[in-house]
Structures are given as C-alpha cells and as structure tokens.
Amino acid sequence: MKSTHLAALIPLAAIALTGAAPPPDQTRVEMVRLAELPGSTLSGAEAVNDAGVVVGYGIATGFTVYPLRWDRPDRPVRLPVPPNTRSSLATGVNRAGVVIGRAVTTNNVVLALRWNPDQRLVELRPLDGGSSEVAAVDDRGTAVGWTRSATGVRAVRWDDEGNPADLGTLPGGTQSSANAINDGGLILGSADDADGQWHPVVWQRDGSISTVPLTTAVAVNNRGTIAGTLEHAVTLRADGRVTDLGLPFGATNSYPIAINDRGTVLGGIRTPEGRQRAVRWDKRGRAVDLGALTPESGSWAERINDHDEAIGLSTSSGQTDHAVFWDRRGRLVDLTPDPSTASDAYDLNNHGVVVGVLGGAYGNAVLWRTRK
C-alpha cells in the first residue's frame, strides 16, 4: 500500500499515444482519463488492484475533496463518509476490493476509514479518542496503522468492524507505529525503547514484537523478506540472512522503496554527479540502472509488481515531471506524450495497469494500460 498523494474528462475516451508503432518486443501504452462526477473539476487515482478496481478522490467546486471508487473507468462512485467530514480520500484497495482511506473532520481530526466491497463505511476507531491513520490492508482485510492521542502514538491493528487492538511497543517504550502488513499477518513498523530511541520492529500474527536488526525497514513481502538499510540498501530474509545491495554504478548512497514477492527490490541511488537514479535489484543483489528520460535528469522509483515491472518519475525534455514505466527488462517508457504536461504514477497492478494523475498534483485521474 502506498503513501497518500493528493493531487476525467466525463466523456470517457481511450487515448492511444501518438507516434510510430513500437517494435514488437517493446511496451505499448494506452492512456484513459477516468470519468468524474458532475460538479468536479479535479481528481486523482491513488491505487488499483488486480481486478482493475481503482480508488482515489474527486475535488468539487470549493475544493471539497471526497473519496471515489471506479469499478470501471467510466463509472465513478462516491464513497460514504462520516458526519462532519471536511475532506476525505481513498488511498488503497486490496485484492478483495476492501478500500482504505482517511477523512478530516470539521474539527481537524484525522480519522482512518475502511469501505467494504459493498461500499459500507467502517470507521477505524482510535484507541483513546484522538486521531487514527491507516497505512495498509492485507488481502484478508486486516488493516494496520496508528492512533494518536495526548499520550502519544500507538501502533494498532483493526478488525473487520473497525475495533482497534493495541500492538504495544518495546520493553520500557511508550510509542509505536505500524506501516505495512503482509498476507501472512506479519506487521512491519517502528517503536521506541526505554531510552526513547526508535527502532524498526515486526509484530507476528500472535502480537509478539521484536526488533529488526537494520537501521531502517521500509517494506516486507509475502515471504517475510524485509527491504531496508544498514549503511546502504539491504534485504533481510525470514531466516536472518542479509543480502547487501551495495553501492552500484559508483553510487554514494543506495536505498530501497519496495520489494515484491520474487524478492526483487526497487529503490534508488545517488550517482557520483549527485543525481537521483531509480535502480532495481534482483533477489541475488544484482543491480539494474533503470535510467532516466534525459541524460541530465534523475529518476525516482515508486512501485513494483510481481512481474518486476515498475513505475516512478523522471524529468522530461520539457523540464516537467513525467510518470514512467519500466518493463521487466528494465526498459523505460514515458507514460505522457506531451513533454510539457506533468504527470504522476502512484500504483500499478500485476497486469501492468498503472494509475495516477495527469496535469500535475491537481489534475485529473488517469489510467495507463501497458502491454506488449
């Protein structure tokens, strides 16, 4: 699941990229602007599952933000929100169609939300009043995140009805947060100790907590392999084996962003010239430089699917940020035909469907279909 981004034209149209047809072994891209509800001028697509369900937000006149779900590109559905909601958006969707998101009340309280596949709203309640944030949901429908109150931040796991379970913290500590969960119920997060120092931690399905022997831990796959850092990017397998991903291509720094179920890590490096460059490592730690749109620009990784296809961002020849797609061979595809039009890609599924925003942070929800 991804972090929140806030950024279609109502007559839906599939817009094929212009130009000469690519060679047979290269990726073809079709771009579709997702339909909006009447009265909306802006929208964004945050996440997509393997069934093609897309979730995100619409923005109405007066800059009212509300959550949207598209089961089809031409059928946006406005999701219900709690009373006294000022703004809301959907940020993630699991394989079964369970949607997670957030709302901000008229009193500026942040509330974690869940929508079932039938669109029924479930409020993910905080532990002791205050606010709640949901970070991820697994394919069983278990959601994790944290709640914040006067006593601090605590990691929580919510059941299907929105009841929170305190995941606790390290001995002597008082605070924690949960950031990811895999389909085996392993939860990744962080917690402080008796000295107030924060550490990467995991919670097992039974609720037991242990530290992760890394400096940072950013992602976990369904095999229990964690991507994180020591001095630079590494992976930590469930059996305790560490793979050093090193400093490839003369890099001065390396870091992970995501890991898929094949053990492939998506991340980045800082080049000797000081540029950011997206990199993909296979499970043996061999690196592929994913390149950039121009020799002078950088690239930033965002998501990877289980076929080693990835998405991210790079700067075009028109000096605007463009959503980009990398195929399983590591070849870069610009998802936006106009060099001067900004775009962002936020998620992709295992069928190569990418979702995001066309036109900058406040633009229109868009879907790209990639195929050979």
MIFIVEX-764586 format. One record per residue: residue in three letters; x negated, y negated, z of N, C-alpha, C in turn. Coordinates in pm, whole numbers, padded with zeros to 5 digits, always signed. Example, Ala and Ser with C-alpha at 12.3 -4.5 7.8 and 13.67 -1.06 7.14 Angstrom:
! MIFIVEX-764586
ALA-01319+00569+00780-01230+00450+00780-01320+00330+00780 SER-01285+00225+00708-01367+00106+00714-01290-00003+00787 
! end
This chain:
! MIFIVEX-764586
MET-00084+00118+00000+00000+00000+00000-00088-00124+00000 LYS-00031-00227-00045-00110-00340-00069-00082-00454+00024 SER-00177-00555+00022-00152-00676+00098-00054-00764+00022 THR+00012-00856+00091+00117-00936+00031+00060-01044-00061 HIS+00117-01057-00182+00088-01167-00275+00219-01241-00299 LEU+00215-01373-00295+00337-01447-00328+00315-01530-00454 ALA+00353-01510-00527+00346-01596-00639+00467-01681-00621 ALA+01192-01280-01582+01153-01265-01628+01256-01328-01707 LEU+01185-01338-01768+01281-01401-01857+01406-01316-01863 ILE+01529-01375-01852+01651-01297-01837+01681-01211-01960 PRO+01668-01259-02083+01682-01164-02194+01557-01078-02196 LEU+01568-00954-02153+01452-00866-02143+01399-00835-02282 ALA+01268-00842-02296+01207-00805-02423+01074-00739-02397 ALA+01046-00634-02469+00914-00571-02465+00825-00649-02561 ILE+00715-00701-02510+00629-00788-02589+00499-00715-02614 ALA+00479-00663-02732+00354-00593-02764+00244-00696-02782 LEU+00124-00664-02734+00011-00754-02753-00020-00765-02902 THR-00053-00886-02943-00080-00910-03084-00223-00875-03118 GLY-00253-00871-03247-00388-00841-03291-00394-00705-03358 ALA-00511-00670-03403-00529-00543-03473-00506-00427-03378 ALA-00453-00317-03433-00430-00199-03350-00563-00144-03301 PRO-00568-00103-03172-00693-00050-03120-00723+00087-03179 PRO-00850+00131-03176-00883+00266-03221-00804+00369-03142 PRO-00788+00491-03195-00701+00592-03131-00738+00626-02989 ASP-00869+00616-02950-00908+00656-02817-00904+00541-02718 GLN-00856+00423-02759-00851+00308-02670-00709+00285-02619 THR-00701+00208-02512-00573+00185-02445-00489+00083-02519 ARG-00362+00119-02541-00263+00024-02593-00183-00030-02476 VAL-00142-00154-02485-00070-00220-02376+00058-00283-02430 GLU+00167-00260-02358+00294-00326-02386+00333-00404-02261 MET+00366-00530-02279+00400-00616-02166+00549-00644-02165 VAL+00611-00630-02049+00755-00654-02032+00774-00751-01916 ARG+00844-00859-01942+00880-00951-01834+01006-00900-01767 LEU+01001-00888-01635+01113-00833-01560+01225-00936-01547 ALA+01346-00890-01562+01462-00980-01555+01475-01042-01417 GLU+01529-01162-01414+01554-01234-01288+01703-01250-01267 LEU+01740-01282-01144+01879-01310-01115+01914-01453-01155 PRO+02040-01478-01188+02080-01615-01220+02044-01711-01106 GLY+01992-01826-01142+01954-01926-01043+01809-01918-01001 SER+01739-01813-01043+01597-01800-01012+01512-01859-01124 THR+01403-01916-01085+01311-01972-01183+01175-01905-01179 LEU+01144-01837-01069+01015-01773-01050+01036-01637-00987 SER+00937-01547-01004+00947-01414-00945+00809-01350-00944 GLY+00798-01239-00873+00672-01165-00871+00698-01018-00844 ALA+00614-00932-00900+00623-00788-00878+00505-00746-00793 GLU+00531-00685-00678+00427-00652-00581+00383-00506-00586 ALA+00473-00413-00617+00439-00272-00608+00527-00190-00701 VAL+00476-00071-00740+00551+00020-00827+00519+00163-00784 ASN+00621+00251-00783+00595+00391-00751+00593+00475-00879 ASP+00570+00606-00864+00556+00690-00982+00687+00711-01057 ALA+00800+00681-00994+00929+00687-01063+00958+00559-01141 GLY+00870+00460-01130+00889+00335-01202+00970+00232-01128 VAL+01002+00255-01000+01073+00156-00919+00975+00044-00885 VAL+01014-00080-00915+00931-00197-00891+00995-00281-00782 VAL+00914-00336-00691+00966-00425-00588+00882-00551-00582 GLY+00946-00658-00535+00878-00785-00525+00968-00892-00470 TYR+00978-01002-00542+01055-01115-00491+01104-01202-00605 GLY+01208-01279-00576+01255-01386-00662+01247-01516-00586 ILE+01242-01626-00659+01239-01759-00596+01350-01842-00658 ALA+01446-01881-00575+01560-01959-00621+01531-02108-00610 THR+01623-02187-00665+01613-02332-00653+01602-02371-00507 GLY+01511-02462-00476+01485-02498-00337+01376-02414-00275 PHE+01313-02329-00357+01202-02243-00317+01243-02144-00207 THR+01362-02090-00219+01407-01982-00132+01356-01849-00189 VAL+01277-01779-00111+01217-01653-00155+01301-01538-00101 TYR+01335-01441-00188+01419-01329-00146+01367-01199-00208 PRO+01391-01083-00145+01335-00957-00194+01414-00900-00311 LEU+01341-00841-00405+01401-00782-00523+01352-00639-00543 ARG+01439-00559-00604+01405-00424-00647+01454-00407-00791 TRP+01367-00351-00875+01405-00319-01013+01396-00167-01031 ASP+01508-00098-01046+01506+00041-01087+01485+00053-01237 ARG+01523-00053-01308+01495-00071-01450+01451-00215-01470 PRO+01365-00241-01570+01316-00377-01589+01425-00481-01609 ASP+01541-00439-01663+01648-00536-01691+01754-00540-01582 ARG+01729-00473-01467+01830-00468-01361+01771-00505-01225 PRO+01752-00633-01198+01705-00674-01066+01817-00663-00963 VAL+01784-00616-00846+01880-00605-00735+01824-00682-00616 ARG+01905-00773-00564+01864-00849-00446+01889-00764-00322 LEU+01787-00742-00243+01797-00659-00124+01850-00740-00006 PRO+01924-00676+00085+01979-00749+00200+01869-00790+00298 VAL+01897-00894+00373+01801-00944+00473+01874-00968+00605 PRO+01801-00979+00716+01865-01006+00845+01928-01145+00850 PRO+02020-01167+00944+02075-01302+00962+01963-01401+00996 ASN+01985-01527+00963+01892-01635+00994+01756-01618+00927 THR+01755-01552+00811+01631-01538+00735+01608-01661+00649 ARG+01487-01714+00657+01450-01828+00573+01390-01782+00441 SER+01305-01679+00445+01245-01624+00324+01211-01478+00349 SER+01204-01401+00240+01176-01258+00253+01122-01204+00121 LEU+01043-01098+00128+00996-01032+00008+00967-00886+00036 ALA+00970-00805-00069+00936-00664-00061+00792-00646-00107 THR+00715-00566-00033+00571-00556-00058+00524-00417-00096 GLY+00605-00313-00074+00560-00179-00105+00676-00084-00124 VAL+00650+00029-00193+00754+00129-00217+00686+00265-00224 ASN+00745+00366-00155+00684+00498-00158+00745+00585-00268 ARG+00700+00709-00273+00742+00799-00380+00894+00821-00380 ALA+00955+00822-00260+01098+00848-00247+01184+00724-00269 GLY+01121+00607-00286+01198+00484-00306+01225+00407-00179 VAL+01160+00443-00067+01169+00363+00055+01083+00238+00037 VAL+01142+00123+00061+01077-00006+00038+01042-00070+00172 ILE+00926-00134+00181+00890-00211+00299+00866-00356+00259 GLY+00875-00445+00358+00854-00586+00332+00861-00667+00460 ARG+00890-00794+00443+00889-00883+00560+00990-00994+00539 ALA+01028-01055+00650+01114-01174+00648+01058-01275+00746 VAL+01083-01400+00719+01052-01508+00813+01184-01574+00849 THR+01211-01583+00980+01338-01637+01025+01333-01789+01027 THR+01450-01848+01051+01457-01994+01061+01379-02045+01181 ASN+01344-01955+01276+01259-01992+01391+01114-01957+01368 ASN+01079-01926+01241+00941-01894+01203+00888-01767+01268 VAL+00977-01672+01296+00936-01541+01347+00926-01444+01229 VAL+00815-01371+01220+00796-01275+01113+00852-01139+01156 LEU+00934-01079+01071+00996-00950+01101+00959-00849+00993 ALA+00916-00729+01034+00890-00620+00940+01022-00555+00901 LEU+01036-00520+00773+01161-00466+00722+01136-00337+00644 ARG+01241-00256+00639+01244-00135+00558+01380-00128+00489 TRP+01379-00090+00361+01504-00064+00290+01502+00081+00244 ASN+01604+00155+00277+01615+00294+00233+01647+00299+00083 PRO+01636+00417+00020+01666+00425-00123+01806+00377-00161 ASP+01901+00386-00065+02036+00335-00091+02048+00186-00062 GLN+01933+00120-00038+01920-00024-00013+01966-00066+00127 ARG+01995+00031+00214+02031-00003+00351+01912-00065+00423 LEU+01935-00178+00487+01830-00251+00558+01808-00191+00697 VAL+01681-00172+00733+01642-00129+00867+01538-00228+00918 GLU+01566-00293+01029+01467-00383+01089+01368-00300+01169 LEU+01238-00323+01141+01131-00254+01213+01098-00339+01336 ARG+01154-00297+01448+01156-00381+01567+01018-00391+01633 PRO+00987-00507+01692+00863-00521+01770+00875-00451+01904 LEU+00762-00432+01969+00761-00362+02098+00826-00444+02209 ASP+00783-00569+02222+00827-00651+02335+00873-00787+02287 GLY+00965-00789+02192+01002-00917+02135+00890-00964+02044 GLY+00887-01090+02013+00781-01143+01927+00803-01106+01781 SER+00693-01082+01710+00700-01059+01567+00648-00919+01532 SER+00674-00877+01408+00627-00747+01362+00585-00758+01217 GLU+00483-00680+01179+00434-00675+01041+00414-00529+01002 VAL+00463-00490+00884+00444-00354+00834+00335-00357+00727 ALA+00240-00263+00739+00127-00259+00646+00141-00152+00541 ALA+00206-00038+00576+00210+00075+00483+00322+00169+00521 VAL+00363+00251+00425+00461+00356+00448+00414+00480+00372 ASP+00421+00598+00436+00380+00719+00367+00498+00780+00291 ASP+00472+00890+00222+00578+00948+00140+00684+01020+00223 ARG+00661+01037+00353+00764+01090+00443+00855+00979+00496 GLY+00816+00852+00471+00896+00740+00518+00850+00682+00650 THR+00735+00729+00703+00681+00674+00827+00607+00545+00797 ALA+00643+00439+00864+00582+00308+00843+00489+00274+00959 VAL+00381+00202+00930+00287+00160+01033+00254+00013+01013 GLY+00210-00049+01123+00171-00189+01120+00136-00234+01260 TRP+00186-00351+01298+00156-00403+01431+00266-00498+01475 THR+00272-00519+01604+00362-00621+01660+00278-00718+01741 ARG+00325-00840+01747+00253-00946+01817+00346-01009+01920 SER+00296-01022+02043+00372-01085+02149+00277-01168+02234 ALA+00327-01218+02345+00243-01301+02433+00125-01223+02489 THR+00135-01090+02493+00027-01008+02547-00074-00964+02443 GLY-00051-01000+02316-00147-00966+02213-00087-00884+02100 VAL-00173-00814+02028-00135-00737+01909-00148-00588+01940 ARG-00045-00510+01904-00050-00365+01924-00009-00292+01797 ALA-00084-00186+01766-00051-00100+01652+00074-00020+01683 VAL+00161-00007+01582+00285+00067+01600+00311+00158+01481 ARG+00391+00260+01510+00445+00349+01407+00595+00348+01424 TRP+00668+00326+01314+00814+00318+01320+00877+00444+01264 ASP+00985+00489+01326+01060+00600+01270+01161+00549+01167 ASP+01244+00638+01115+01337+00602+01008+01439+00498+01048 GLU+01467+00487+01178+01566+00392+01227+01504+00263+01278 GLY+01373+00247+01259+01307+00123+01299+01262+00118+01443 ASN+01263+00232+01512+01218+00234+01651+01066+00240+01656 PRO+01001+00148+01731+00855+00144+01733+00797+00237+01839 ALA+00683+00298+01805+00603+00375+01901+00468+00306+01914 ASP+00431+00271+02035+00302+00206+02062+00191+00309+02039 LEU+00099+00279+01948-00010+00372+01919-00125+00359+02018 GLY-00119+00257+02103-00223+00243+02205-00352+00187+02150 THR-00455+00189+02234-00583+00134+02196-00693+00215+02262 LEU-00817+00171+02251-00930+00242+02310-00931+00224+02462 PRO-00997+00314+02534-01003+00301+02680-01053+00164+02724 GLY-00975+00098+02808-01010-00035+02856-00970-00147+02764 GLY-00931-00115+02642-00891-00218+02546-00746-00259+02565 THR-00708-00366+02497-00571-00417+02510-00502-00439+02376 GLN-00578-00436+02265-00519-00472+02137-00556-00371+02027 SER-00470-00363+01925-00496-00273+01813-00406-00311+01696 SER-00438-00260+01578-00353-00279+01460-00369-00159+01369 ALA-00263-00123+01298-00264-00012+01202-00248-00068+01062 ASN-00333-00023+00971-00337-00082+00837-00305+00015+00724 ALA-00312+00147+00749-00288+00244+00644-00246+00376+00705 ILE-00176+00458+00628-00137+00592+00670-00140+00683+00548 ASN-00195+00804+00563-00191+00897+00452-00075+00994+00468 ASP-00056+01081+00370+00062+01167+00373+00051+01281+00473 GLY-00067+01296+00536-00082+01389+00646-00055+01327+00782 GLY-00020+01198+00783+00010+01130+00908-00110+01068+00976 LEU-00229+01071+00912-00348+01008+00968-00339+00857+00948 ILE-00352+00782+01056-00336+00636+01053-00473+00571+01071 LEU-00502+00474+00987-00628+00401+00992-00601+00259+01041 GLY-00689+00211+01129-00670+00075+01180-00791+00029+01257 SER-00767-00055+01356-00875-00106+01439-00821-00132+01580 ALA-00913-00131+01677-00875-00151+01816-00992-00208+01892 ASP-00962-00279+02001-01071-00332+02082-01100-00240+02200 ASP-01219-00259+02258-01260-00179+02374-01258-00266+02499 ALA-01312-00212+02608-01309-00284+02736-01388-00414+02731 ASP-01484-00425+02637-01564-00547+02624-01504-00644+02523 GLY-01388-00608+02470-01324-00696+02371-01379-00683+02232 GLN-01464-00581+02207-01521-00560+02074-01428-00472+01991 TRP-01404-00512+01867-01315-00436+01779-01391-00330+01703 HIS-01327-00214+01682-01388-00101+01614-01287-00039+01517 PRO-01333+00016+01404-01243+00097+01321-01200+00222+01398 VAL-01073+00258+01385-01021+00375+01457-00925+00452+01366 VAL-00900+00577+01404-00793+00656+01344-00706+00712+01454 TRP-00577+00724+01422-00483+00794+01509-00439+00921+01437 GLN-00444+01034+01505-00393+01158+01449-00241+01159+01459 ARG-00180+01258+01394-00034+01268+01396+00020+01278+01538 ASP-00059+01341+01630-00013+01354+01769-00033+01228+01851 GLY-00088+01121+01789-00105+00993+01857-00240+00974+01920 SER-00328+01074+01919-00461+01058+01978-00545+00964+01894 ILE-00628+00885+01960-00708+00782+01895-00855+00815+01907 SER-00932+00783+01804-01078+00799+01810-01142+00693+01722 THR-01264+00656+01755-01335+00557+01675-01388+00621+01547 VAL-01402+00538+01446-01462+00579+01319-01605+00527+01319 PRO-01706+00613+01295-01846+00568+01305-01892+00487+01184 LEU-01818+00382+01153-01852+00291+01045-01841+00148+01096 THR-01900+00055+01021-01886-00087+01056-01746-00136+01023 THR-01697-00099+00905-01559-00128+00866-01500-00004+00801 ALA-01369+00009+00807-01297+00117+00741-01176+00056+00672 VAL-01170+00064+00539-01069-00014+00466-00961+00071+00401 ALA-00986+00200+00378-00886+00283+00308-00908+00429+00342 VAL-00800+00508+00333-00808+00652+00358-00722+00724+00254 ASN-00770+00837+00201-00690+00911+00104-00620+01029+00171 ASN-00548+01106+00093-00468+01215+00149-00551+01335+00190 ARG-00681+01335+00160-00772+01439+00209-00841+01397+00339 GLY-00810+01276+00385-00871+01226+00508-01005+01160+00489 THR-01049+01138+00364-01174+01068+00339-01153+00918+00352 ILE-01241+00854+00427-01231+00710+00454-01337+00635+00374 ALA-01297+00524+00314-01391+00434+00248-01414+00315+00340 GLY-01542+00281+00358-01575+00171+00448-01717+00125+00423 THR-01777+00066+00526-01913+00016+00514-01994+00054+00637 LEU-02125+00070+00616-02225+00064+00722-02305-00062+00691 GLU-02421-00048+00629-02488-00169+00580-02428-00211+00445 HIS-02371-00112+00375-02302-00137+00249-02198-00027+00231 ALA-02145-00009+00112-02032+00081+00092-02071+00228+00116 VAL-01981+00300+00186-01998+00443+00212-01861+00510+00212 THR-01862+00643+00207-01741+00719+00237-01771+00814+00352 LEU-01668+00845+00429-01677+00936+00542-01572+01043+00524 ARG-01614+01168+00504-01520+01276+00485-01463+01323+00619 ALA-01356+01400+00611-01292+01450+00733-01385+01541+00812 ASP-01482+01606+00744-01578+01692+00816-01696+01616+00872 GLY-01695+01482+00861-01800+01399+00916-01913+01366+00820 ARG-01910+01419+00700-02016+01392+00604-02003+01251+00547 VAL-02115+01178+00546-02119+01041+00494-02189+01041+00358 THR-02128+00976+00260-02191+00954+00130-02223+00806+00116 ASP-02353+00776+00101-02399+00638+00085-02378+00597-00061 LEU-02296+00496-00084-02269+00449-00219-02373+00351-00269 GLY-02461+00309-00180-02580+00235-00219-02555+00095-00270 LEU-02659+00045-00339-02658-00090-00398-02689-00075-00547 PRO-02591-00031-00625-02619-00003-00767-02643-00129-00849 PHE-02713-00110-00960-02736-00216-01060-02807-00337-00999 GLY-02894-00311-00899-02970-00419-00837-02888-00507-00744 ALA-02772-00459-00700-02682-00539-00617-02747-00577-00485 THR-02704-00690-00432-02746-00732-00299-02646-00693-00191 ASN-02526-00651-00235-02423-00608-00141-02325-00519-00216 SER-02260-00427-00145-02154-00346-00204-02046-00323-00100 TYR-01922-00305-00148-01809-00290-00056-01697-00213-00126 PRO-01618-00136-00050-01505-00065-00108-01376-00144-00094 ILE-01281-00115-00183-01147-00172-00177-01043-00062-00158 ALA-01060+00050-00227-00960+00157-00226-01027+00290-00257 ILE-00959+00401-00225-01006+00535-00258-00887+00619-00299 ASN-00903+00699-00406-00791+00783-00449-00809+00926-00400 ASP-00715+01013-00435-00718+01150-00383-00825+01236-00449 ARG-00888+01190-00556-01003+01258-00614-01132+01224-00541 GLY-01124+01125-00451-01243+01079-00382-01316+00968-00453 THR-01257+00917-00563-01316+00805-00636-01290+00675-00561 VAL-01395+00596-00544-01387+00470-00470-01390+00353-00568 LEU-01302+00258-00548-01301+00133-00622-01347+00023-00529 GLY-01436-00062-00578-01486-00169-00493-01560-00272-00574 GLY-01664-00327-00514-01737-00432-00582-01878-00446-00532 ILE-01954-00523-00606-02091-00556-00570-02114-00705-00591 ARG-02220-00754-00529-02271-00887-00563-02399-00866-00643 THR-02401-00920-00764-02515-00900-00853-02633-00986-00809 PRO-02752-00959-00861-02867-01044-00827-02846-01191-00863 GLU-02758-01215-00964-02729-01354-01003-02623-01418-00916 GLY-02570-01341-00819-02471-01396-00727-02327-01381-00772 ARG-02301-01306-00880-02165-01286-00928-02102-01164-00861 GLN-01969-01166-00850-01895-01050-00804-01863-00962-00925 ARG-01879-00830-00909-01854-00739-01019-01783-00614-00965 ALA-01673-00576-01030-01600-00456-00991-01681-00331-01028 VAL-01678-00232-00937-01754-00109-00955-01666+00008-00912 ARG-01685+00123-00978-01617+00246-00940-01723+00353-00913 TRP-01707+00423-00799-01797+00531-00763-01721+00664-00768 ASP-01781+00770-00826-01716+00900-00817-01745+00962-00681 LYS-01689+01081-00654-01700+01139-00520-01843+01176-00482 ARG-01932+01184-00581-02073+01210-00552-02152+01082-00530 GLY-02086+00967-00544-02153+00841-00521-02215+00778-00643 ARG-02185+00833-00763-02240+00776-00886-02154+00658-00930 ALA-02221+00546-00960-02151+00419-00984-02134+00391-01133 VAL-02021+00326-01165-01993+00273-01299-01967+00124-01285 ASP-02043+00043-01358-02019-00101-01363-01897-00124-01452 LEU-01791-00181-01397-01667-00199-01472-01665-00324-01558 GLY-01767-00405-01548-01780-00517-01639-01685-00632-01609 ALA-01684-00728-01701-01602-00848-01688-01562-00894-01827 LEU-01469-00990-01833-01419-01036-01963-01524-01113-02043 THR-01613-01182-01976-01721-01253-02045-01851-01227-01967 PRO-01965-01242-02031-02092-01220-01961-02112-01312-01841 GLU-02049-01429-01846-02071-01527-01740-01972-01513-01624 SER-01864-01434-01643-01760-01429-01541-01779-01308-01450 GLY-01710-01312-01338-01709-01199-01247-01584-01116-01266 SER-01575-01010-01186-01454-00928-01185-01432-00878-01043 TRP-01303-00859-01009-01264-00820-00875-01166-00704-00883 ALA-01192-00599-00806-01108-00479-00808-00989-00495-00714 GLU-00879-00426-00749-00757-00436-00668-00701-00299-00630 ARG-00670-00212-00726-00607-00083-00700-00663+00024-00794 ILE-00653+00150-00751-00693+00263-00835-00589+00374-00821 ASN-00558+00443-00930-00464+00555-00921-00539+00687-00918 ASP-00467+00799-00916-00531+00929-00902-00591+00982-01032 HIS-00582+00902-01140-00647+00938-01266-00769+00851-01292 ASP-00816+00779-01189-00933+00691-01195-00909+00569-01282 GLU-00783+00540-01315-00751+00413-01379-00738+00305-01271 ALA-00779+00183-01303-00785+00079-01201-00740-00055-01257 ILE-00707-00146-01168-00669-00282-01205-00747-00381-01121 GLY-00752-00504-01171-00820-00608-01097-00804-00741-01168 LEU-00906-00823-01154-00900-00961-01201-01036-00997-01261 SER-01033-01076-01370-01156-01130-01426-01123-01264-01492 THR-01224-01346-01513-01204-01479-01570-01220-01472-01722 SER-01121-01527-01794-01119-01519-01939-01208-01626-02000 SER-01218-01620-02134-01292-01723-02207-01226-01860-02194 GLY-01095-01860-02160-01024-01984-02138-01036-02037-01996 GLN-01126-01974-01917-01152-02015-01779-01030-02002-01689 THR-00945-01901-01717-00833-01869-01629-00848-01725-01582 ASP-00793-01695-01465-00799-01561-01411-00698-01472-01482 HIS-00743-01355-01527-00659-01262-01601-00652-01129-01529 ALA-00532-01070-01529-00518-00930-01487-00590-00841-01588 VAL-00664-00743-01536-00735-00650-01624-00708-00507-01580 PHE-00725-00415-01675-00705-00272-01654-00830-00200-01698 TRP-00876-00103-01618-00987-00019-01657-00937+00124-01677 ASP-00965+00185-01792-00922+00322-01814-01015+00418-01739 ARG-00988+00546-01750-01065+00643-01671-01211+00650-01713 ARG-01242+00600-01832-01382+00593-01875-01450+00465-01831 GLY-01375+00377-01767-01432+00253-01720-01428+00140-01819 ARG-01352+00157-01929-01343+00052-02031-01239-00052-01988 LEU-01276-00178-02007-01193-00290-01961-01094-00332-02069 VAL-00970-00360-02026-00865-00409-02115-00806-00536-02054 ASP-00806-00645-02130-00742-00769-02086-00591-00753-02103 LEU-00514-00771-01994-00370-00750-02000-00293-00872-02048 THR-00361-00983-02071-00293-01107-02108-00346-01156-02242 PRO-00259-01167-02344-00308-01202-02478-00357-01346-02491 ASP-00303-01438-02414-00339-01580-02427-00451-01612-02329 PRO-00570-01652-02377-00681-01681-02285-00652-01790-02184 SER-00556-01880-02214-00530-01992-02124-00418-01965-02025 THR-00353-01846-02032-00244-01811-01941-00296-01724-01828 ALA-00275-01768-01705-00322-01693-01589-00229-01574-01562 SER-00284-01469-01502-00205-01354-01463-00274-01282-01348 ASP-00196-01203-01274-00248-01122-01164-00184-00985-01169 ALA-00263-00880-01146-00212-00744-01135-00223-00700-00990 TYR-00114-00648-00933-00110-00617-00790-00100-00468-00759 ASP-00046-00388-00852-00031-00246-00824-00021-00169-00955 LEU-00053-00039-00951-00031+00049-01065+00005+00187-01015 ASN+00078+00262-01098+00116+00397-01058+00035+00501-01135 ASN+00067+00628-01114-00011+00735-01177+00024+00757-01323 HIS+00117+00679-01378+00149+00684-01519+00091+00564-01595 GLY+00005+00489-01528-00058+00375-01593+00030+00253-01606 VAL+00140+00246-01529+00226+00127-01528+00170+00028-01426 VAL+00148-00094-01469+00089-00200-01388+00193-00307-01365 VAL+00198-00364-01244+00291-00474-01216+00215-00592-01156 GLY+00272-00710-01178+00210-00830-01124+00286-00955-01163 VAL+00211-01060-01191+00269-01191-01219+00200-01250-01341 LEU+00279-01308-01429+00228-01381-01544+00254-01529-01523 GLY+00148-01610-01537+00166-01753-01524+00110-01809-01395 GLY+00027-01734-01325-00033-01782-01202+00043-01737-01080 ALA+00003-01789-00964+00060-01744-00837+00211-01765-00833 TYR+00261-01871-00893+00404-01895-00901+00446-01885-01047 GLY+00466-01761-01090+00501-01737-01228+00621-01645-01237 ASN+00612-01545-01325+00723-01453-01348+00675-01310-01335 ALA+00760-01225-01277+00729-01084-01260+00711-01018-01395 VAL+00608-00934-01405+00579-00869-01531+00534-00726-01507 LEU+00558-00643-01606+00517-00503-01605+00440-00475-01732 TRP+00326-00407-01717+00247-00366-01833+00250-00213-01841 ARG+00280-00159-01956+00270-00015-01981+00142+00011-02059 THR+00053+00090-02002-00072+00123-02069-00064+00268-02118 ARG-00115+00293-02235-00114+00428-02288-00216+00438-02401 LYS-00257+00562-02432-00350+00586-02542-00277+00573-02675 
! end
